[in-house]
Amino acid sequence: MFTTVDTDGSGFIEFNEFLEILKNRESESKIFEFFKSLTKGKLIKDANLLPFTLVVNNYRRKMLIDAVTSDEPERKNKGEKVMKAYISSLKSDR
């Protein structure tokens, strides 16, 4: 299930891959159902204390800041990937 959405083989579900999961919305997709349940707070005890959407937004902000300010090439590259995916998602929402 994981390898089907980890399109770049990095071992992580990066922001752009996460957006693709949510965009596809295949009713049969187990990974979509997992993230849907996660975003609705159904999988984590006390999810109302720290909603998943807040965690995702915080992570995205951190990665965007890294894209602009980090001196470490790896962190900067990861941040730039998130920034490109976020810009793409904003354009597709118009």
One Martini backbone bead per residue (centre of mass of N, CA, C, O) as a GRO file, in nm:
protein
   94
    1MET     BB    1   0.060   0.062  -0.022
    2PHE     BB    2   0.297   0.262   0.013
    3THR     BB    3   0.444   0.225  -0.271
    4THR     BB    4   0.207   0.350  -0.445
    5VAL     BB    5   0.267   0.660  -0.318
    6ASP     BB    6   0.586   0.636  -0.338
    7THR     BB    7   0.705   0.764  -0.624
    8ASP     BB    8   1.027   0.827  -0.534
    9GLY     BB    9   1.138   0.618  -0.307
   10SER     BB   10   1.204   0.761  -0.009
   11GLY     BB   11   1.006   0.650   0.243
   12PHE     BB   12   0.802   0.889   0.197
   13ILE     BB   13   0.523   1.100   0.247
   14GLU     BB   14   0.487   1.357   0.070
   15PHE     BB   15   0.306   1.627   0.006
   16ASN     BB   16   0.244   1.561  -0.295
   17GLU     BB   17   0.149   1.269  -0.233
   18PHE     BB   18  -0.076   1.346  -0.040
   19LEU     BB   19  -0.238   1.512  -0.245
   20GLU     BB   20  -0.292   1.276  -0.441
   21ILE     BB   21  -0.458   1.109  -0.251
   22LEU     BB   22  -0.684   1.326  -0.211
   23LYS     BB   23  -0.757   1.367  -0.516
   24ASN     BB   24  -0.845   1.076  -0.603
   25ARG     BB   25  -1.066   0.936  -0.415
   26GLU     BB   26  -1.072   0.635  -0.389
   27SER     BB   27  -1.295   0.425  -0.242
   28GLU     BB   28  -1.084   0.168  -0.243
   29SER     BB   29  -0.865   0.320  -0.098
   30LYS     BB   30  -0.680   0.265   0.181
   31ILE     BB   31  -0.508   0.524   0.203
   32PHE     BB   32  -0.742   0.721   0.187
   33GLU     BB   33  -0.895   0.612   0.435
   34PHE     BB   34  -0.673   0.666   0.635
   35PHE     BB   35  -0.654   0.979   0.596
   36LYS     BB   36  -0.947   1.038   0.647
   37SER     BB   37  -0.948   0.932   0.940
   38LEU     BB   38  -0.718   1.111   1.039
   39THR     BB   39  -0.853   1.394   0.973
   40LYS     BB   40  -1.110   1.307   1.167
   41GLY     BB   41  -0.986   1.161   1.436
   42LYS     BB   42  -1.014   0.824   1.440
   43LEU     BB   43  -0.695   0.713   1.511
   44ILE     BB   44  -0.661   0.920   1.753
   45LYS     BB   45  -0.613   0.975   2.059
   46ASP     BB   46  -0.698   1.293   2.122
   47ALA     BB   47  -0.734   1.460   1.843
   48ASN     BB   48  -0.866   1.726   1.956
   49LEU     BB   49  -0.590   1.844   2.069
   50LEU     BB   50  -0.441   1.750   1.774
   51PRO     BB   51  -0.499   1.805   1.476
   52PHE     BB   52  -0.398   1.692   1.175
   53THR     BB   53  -0.415   1.959   1.016
   54LEU     BB   54  -0.220   2.107   1.205
   55VAL     BB   55   0.023   1.927   1.154
   56VAL     BB   56   0.041   1.971   0.848
   57ASN     BB   57   0.067   2.281   0.853
   58ASN     BB   58   0.325   2.287   1.022
   59TYR     BB   59   0.501   2.122   0.832
   60ARG     BB   60   0.474   2.304   0.587
   61ARG     BB   61   0.595   2.558   0.712
   62LYS     BB   62   0.870   2.438   0.776
   63MET     BB   63   0.941   2.364   0.481
   64LEU     BB   64   0.917   2.652   0.364
   65ILE     BB   65   1.137   2.774   0.539
   66ASP     BB   66   1.363   2.584   0.443
   67ALA     BB   67   1.356   2.671   0.142
   68VAL     BB   68   1.459   2.970   0.220
   69THR     BB   69   1.682   2.931   0.485
   70SER     BB   70   1.849   2.691   0.432
   71ASP     BB   71   2.191   2.554   0.424
   72GLU     BB   72   2.082   2.273   0.374
   73PRO     BB   73   2.032   2.097   0.092
   74GLU     BB   74   1.825   1.882   0.183
   75ARG     BB   75   1.622   2.072   0.322
   76LYS     BB   76   1.580   2.259   0.082
   77ASN     BB   77   1.473   2.045  -0.118
   78LYS     BB   78   1.231   1.953   0.048
   79GLY     BB   79   1.103   2.234   0.067
   80GLU     BB   80   1.072   2.275  -0.241
   81LYS     BB   81   0.877   2.041  -0.288
   82VAL     BB   82   0.653   2.154  -0.109
   83MET     BB   83   0.622   2.424  -0.251
   84LYS     BB   84   0.542   2.313  -0.530
   85ALA     BB   85   0.296   2.152  -0.433
   86TYR     BB   86   0.144   2.391  -0.309
   87ILE     BB   87   0.122   2.563  -0.560
   88SER     BB   88  -0.026   2.352  -0.728
   89SER     BB   89  -0.274   2.330  -0.537
   90LEU     BB   90  -0.362   2.627  -0.564
   91LYS     BB   91  -0.407   2.624  -0.872
   92SER     BB   92  -0.622   2.381  -0.873
   93ASP     BB   93  -0.838   2.541  -0.686
   94ARG     BB   94  -0.933   2.769  -0.902
   0.00000   0.00000   0.00000
